[in-house]
Amino acid sequence: MRIKTGSGLMTVLMVAALMLAACSNSNGSSSPSASNPEASSSAPASESASPSAAEQPKEPLGKYPEPVTVSMVLGARTPESKDVPSGLTPDQNGYLKKLKEMTNIEVKYAWTVPYEQFTQKFKLSIASGDLPDVMWVDQVTFEQFKEQGILGDLTEAYRDYASPTIKKWMEFDGGATMNMMKSEDGKLLGLPSYSDANQSLQTLWIRADWLKNVGLEAPRTFEELEKVADAFAHNDPDQDGQQDTYGLALMKSLNFWGFDARGFFYTLGAYPYNFIPGADGKLVAGETLPETKDALAKLADWYKKGLLDKEWAFKDENKVVEDMIAGKVGLSFGEWWYPNWPLNLVKDNDPKAEWINVPLPSYNGNPGKSLVPRARLGKILVVNKNFVHPEAAIKMANFYPEMTKKEYNDVATPANGYVYEWYEPRVSNPTEMETNYIQVNEALKANNDGYEFENGSGALLYETAKKYANGDQASWGLTFSRASEDGGWGITRQVRDSGQIVRSGFAGPPTPTQVEKGASLLKLTDETFTKIIMGSASVDEFDKYVEDWKKLGGNDIIAEVNDWYVKNPMK
Ligand SMILES: [Ca+2]
């Protein structure tokens, strides 16, 4: 155990820790600080002499003997629950009262504003240099603060105080996201909230009842996929005697969050809109590669053959979803969550509709590999370098998951003034999807109603899956997205475990050239790709596009993302 002797930690706790370290740690090299005169002299004698203080262990939710004030700022969302007592203000939040009771941490807001005004107000604080002790920031702000040397070191506070739960969450992706929060000399400058990047993995959703009607199997190759799309467009898969269906759901943005072309591109080994490691280890822009040209040629061919909706370039996600619900399309690339929306609505509208989920087909003998982003990063917990209690920030992060435990279910309610929307930092649980999946399937196989689920959402999912097994169709969406072995998450984790994925390499904030020219380059990309697919530009326009893209800022962006990549290598 190494003991920090720098500024700020010379408190009662520190002294307690030093004494503990001196007592319990026989590794002589690691405890010179225990006898460091600076350490003992900088702590007020009256406090350090207190026996109760000396017994303070480094506990994730350990209570300070004296109140510790933490300044923060808040953009307060309107609470979702109508049960929150009217007139309650953020400083009266039940979570803050409980935090004080449990840890003696007293949050004081320098200011609070409605959520919509936060960014503007916070910019003013940054400009004036008047920053609070603990902050919950986005990645752009994090990088800016890091650059400006504003951030305090959380390395030891994390090591000594992070709860087993928080540590488990941080280690879930092998520490990859947390490593992005480190300074070049390895100091931890932020605690990230992130979700499982595999949630972005692309699979293929197909109407199995239509497959049966046209006499085909679920496609395993691109050629088979094309046959299915052709049959869905031309062979009356819904058997109503009308030519009223098309082959593949596709919305106007090729790179979106659903019903877009990502899965099609990935099937063909093309990764436009992403930076992926090239043959020489450097990152390359997927939109400039020959695989993307090939995929665009295929899409143009599908369009020409009538496998795509003629109107696809004018349809947003809502229009495409309308088509799915109306039974006009039975094939869509997408993520694990589709059954929960909108496929459940398709079934509501047509009880015969039966959806299955399969991995991306292979192409030219190569398995389809979905892109998985390097990170799905949310907010980041940081402390001001002038803040003397960085461990208090870690305790505050430990506190929220603690409050989600069963024993607090009846206490931490909106009616009691507990407003989760106002409590920061709220680090999200990246393991929830996978843990729930594993535990629910264990419980289902053992038919064990007494199973101790780690998450409340796991218990709920188990109940829902049982209802579905007993014939409740309304429970299909939740069950088939999150629990079924052949459903959304079931197939996603199968693909994950098979290793048939490609990781994007860049997960930094927008680079300077991206900020300046990214939007116009994106417009160039979208317009060119759309024209090629619609046949109003030839596929060979692609070569000219690549030249233009690079000249108009793309080359600078590639250089910048590689600069970031060198500093943030993938393990
Ligand atoms: Ca028809």
Residues whose N, C-alpha, C, O or C-beta is under 5 A from the ligand:
A	BS01	CA	D236 P237 D238 Q239 D240 G241 Q242 Q243 D244 T245
